[in-house]
Amino acid sequence: MEEIVNKVAASGLETINLEDYFPQGENLVFDMKDHLFMGMILKEKDFRASLQGLDWEQYRGKNVAIHCSADAIIPAWAYMLVMTYLEPIAKFVVVGNEETLQTVLFMKSLEALPVADFTDKRVVIKGCGDLPIGANAYAEITRLLRPVVKSIMYGEPCSTVPVYKKK
């Protein structure tokens, strides 16, 4: 009887599961609209009073996106003012919507990838999973790895799509 050989295990492929780098923590959105006069106009005195009267503890330890869901003109100093309240208590803050926040957090998380460990390796970026990874993360992992790896593939080790091969 012939021995069964696991060709995938013997192939020397390194697999990276982006779910391992998926951002952790609770995300909240700070909507500037809630602090505007009639939800549309920024009146400095009213805006400052609204921020001073807000219970900022709800943002403690959370990832926060500062966003304005109204079609209003918001001056740059208003975002700066909100940041003065959030910076001491929030885990991380970005200006943009929740999708922007998730993208920025993912990019920061991928900075922890030990890129040098993949020098001259054949790498598979795992494709299927339970979390919404997003195209930005796949593009970023490719940007990080391409200068050092022998090849990049997408999918599962038993069924991959070639993405890059060093010439």
Stockholm file with secondary structure:
# STOCKHOLM 1.0

chainA/1-167         MEEIVNKVAASGLETINLEDYFPQGENLVFDMKDHLFMGMILKEKDFRASLQGLDWEQYRGKNVAIHCSADAIIPAWAYMLVMTYLEPIAKFVVVGNEETLQTVLFMKSLEALPVADFTDKRVVIKGCGDLPIGANAYAEITRLLRPVVKSIMYGEPCSTVPVYKKK
#=GR chainA/1-167 SS CCCCCCHHHHTTEEEECGGGGCCCSCEEEEEGGGGSBTTTBCCHHHHHHHHHTSCGGGGTTCEEEEECCSSCCCCHHHHHHHHHHHTTTCSEEEESCHHHHHHHHHHHHHTTSCGGGGTTCEEEEECCCSSCCCHHHHHHHHHHHTTTCSEEEEEETTEEEEEEECC
#=GC SS_cons         CCCCCCHHHHTTEEEECGGGGCCCSCEEEEEGGGGSBTTTBCCHHHHHHHHHTSCGGGGTTCEEEEECCSSCCCCHHHHHHHHHHHTTTCSEEEESCHHHHHHHHHHHHHTTSCGGGGTTCEEEEECCCSSCCCHHHHHHHHHHHTTTCSEEEEEETTEEEEEEECC
//
